[in-house]
Amino acid sequence: MLRAGQAEFLPFDDKHFVTLGNVVSTWLASGMSHSVRSREPQPPIADYGFLSDCHSAALVDREGSIDWWCVPRFDSPSVLGRLLDPEAGHWALRPLEDFASERQYVGDTLVLRTVFQSESGEVAVTDALALEHGARGHDIGLRSPHVLLRRVEGLAGAVQMSTELTPRMEYGRTEPYLSPVDGGVQARGGPVRLTCTSPIGLSCADRAVRAAFSVAAGETVEMKLSYAPSFPPAAAPTAAGEPSIEDTLAAWESWSSQHTSYNGAFPDEVRRSSLILQGLTYQPSGAILAAATTSLPETVGGELNFDYRYAWLRDLSLTIRSLWLAACPHEPSRLFEWLALSAGHLGDELVQIMYGVEGERDLAERVLEHLAGYRGSSPVRVGNEAWEQQQLDVFGEVLDAAHLLHHKLGKFEPATQEMLVALANRAASAWGEPDAGMWEARDKQRQYVSSKVMCWVALDRAVSLAPHLGDESAFGDWRKARDEVRAAVLEQAWSAKAGAYTGAFGSDDLDASVLLLPVVGFLSASDERMRSTIEAVERELGEGGLVRRWPSDESGFIICTYWLVECLALAGQHDRARDWFHRATHHANDLGLLSEEANPKTGELLGNYPQAFSHVGLINAAWRLGQAAAAAERQQP
């Protein structure tokens, strides 16, 4: 957090720009290329702030280094990739001498302001992925200029700053040619051209762009890193179209002002999470990514490292619910439109569980052998072979989403009707088959309970939606199959030994995914067996304020913890529910960002980041707590 009196962003005009006379030219002449303050190759995941232009994402650490930027799309190859390998590119901007830093987002935006304090004085660095000039409300990010903006403001004294830019295209495979251009330096390599411009003098040497300069109180330095394809060269932007921090702030604030009607519990946390979900939205299509990164590990040094820069159908209904609750009514309908177009006509082929942000189906996985991985956690993967898995839960996710939205969507288009009927029919015929489950097991298929329950959801919602699907002839078959699924789950998922519903038919092993049963309406949280299940999960899988997925899981899974919050709230255990909510949310970093998992002993964030599912879980749990509290208040005499 900034100190008192420094929380507001104060724009400066041209007369405050630092002059070239402030540049410390002797620093470059002396060859002090390693004078930048040293640091660990990869800081903790929680050290990173998240920037987005709703096309791509960048991560900047608390010491001023941008270590991740994939452009022009979230899933494009990185041009700054030090997050996954020390040699894969970065852009550092920090004081030359030792410093302490504090940071926060500027208001309800994804513009990040970091204040550096040293013996010589104090400076602020404001970082943003630019949004287009004049963009407002729902239109932000539709035409991203693909520009990283960095502003240095002198606050007190005079601070000597340094910057080092080492672009490395294609996940660090390509070292670009560096050449001077008017106002800066151009880097060209493979299909990418980056141009770094600034009023300070930039030098190209030793495969990097460097500069040092002094900033006194009241002065500013603007720096800009612009993307363009190498072929053909892009036309230079007009003066009116130059991206700016002011335009980016105005765009985010405009979006936020239209999404402030949520009045439930924990409004600050819900508002920040809704902003993060918008930042993870590929605005041209409306698809929401699972996360902004690939291959951040579930355990440091481990091999469970996967690419999450795609959109999963599993996340669909819970995400749509969270967007409604967070007062984002426009985004859910766009997300459903993206799904319908991505799925296309469904024949007898496998129903795909995930797609690229523009509806791409082939997400073939490969390993980038040349990257060391985050803190040595290899392999580094791009693509995700889970796209070829059978996961029966997706039928329920899609139909539940349609059920949530049908009043908003009005009459379903014929293609959407066809898709929903096909999914319901598939749930009716396939619910008894084994699958990979929602945790995407890669060893073998099993009779996962969560998959059966989501097939029940698909059939239950299809029965409800039947009058809106154009053909009610399958209504009886759906209702019959729904009842069969329910009976099978109640009989085969219960383990007397565990005293709980377990992860798979015939198993005694607990799995936190069964917490979904009350959340989706399959069973009441006050049902005797469900209550026993909730208590068993809390007792056996709860540790360090987090819920693990299964007993041998090393990390706590954040959304599972929020599912426990919802279950306890539904069961009337309000104090316990709020306690678990606070403990889970405490794992967010100082900017309110959550990853997929955290170490229950140390609290270290783990897994891909920021994680949409975790923020979806926070929003839904906060709303559930508010609803439960209101219901309890109404029951008081």
PyMOL commands that set and color helices and strands:
alter all, ss='L'
color gray80, all
select helices_A, chain A and resi 14-16+20-22+25-29+45-47+137-139+169-172+239-241+245-257+267-279+313-325+330-343+385-388+393-409+414-430+449-468+475-492+512-519+528-541+558-570+574-585+612-635
alter helices_A, ss='H'
color red, helices_A
select strands_A, chain A and resi 49-52+57-60+65-70+78-80+90-95+100-105+112-118+121-129+147-166+177-181+184-189+192-197+203-205+208-216+220-229+281-282+287-288+311-312+354-355+366-367+381-382+494-495+500-501+542-543+546-548+556-557+597-598+605-606
alter strands_A, ss='S'
color yellow, strands_A
deselect
rebuild
show_as cartoon
